[in-house]
Amino acid sequence: MSWISITISEGKNRQFRKMTAAAGFPTMRLIRVRIGDMHLSTMQPGEVIELAEITNVL
């Protein structure tokens, strides 16, 4: 198994999965770590953060 890190600015209809499959490496697990300026690294599974809280921090 190999791990790869790719940054895309806009994903269109499973774009990442199609790209890796075309290269012969189908995506088995996909982990989102950031959405725009919001980093998800500090959140726990199931945790919810109000958008107003995030925009006040930025």
N, C-alpha and C positions, 0 to 999 in steps of 0.2 A: 504494500500500500504506500502511496506517495501523498504528500500534502503540498498544496500550492496556494499561494496568496495572490489574488488578483483584485485590482481596484477598478470599478467601472463607475462612470458618473450617471448612467441611465441604463437600466436593464429593460430589454424589450422581449416579452413572451419567451421566457426560459432561455435567454441568450447565452448565459454562462454554461448551462447544461448542454446546449447544442454545440458550443465551441469546444468544450472538453471531450464530448463524445466524438466529434469530427476528428480530433487529434488522437483518438484511440484510448482515451482515459475517461470513461463515464463517471459522472459525479455521483458519489454514494452519499455524501453528507455535505450540506451547505450551511455555513454559519454566518449570519449577518452580525457584524460588530459595530457598524455605524450607519446611521441614516442622516444624511446631511451633516450638520454640526453636532448632532446628538450622539455621543459615544455610549454604547450599551455595556461596556466592560464592568461598570460598577453595579449594574442591576442584577438581581437574583431572579431565577425562573419564577414566573407568575407575578412579579412585582410590576406595579403600575405607577408611572410618574406623570403628573399633569403637565401638559405643554406649557402652561403659564409659569410653572416652577423652573423649567428649563430655560425659557427665554429670559427670565430675570437673572439667571446665572451667567448667561452669555453676554 
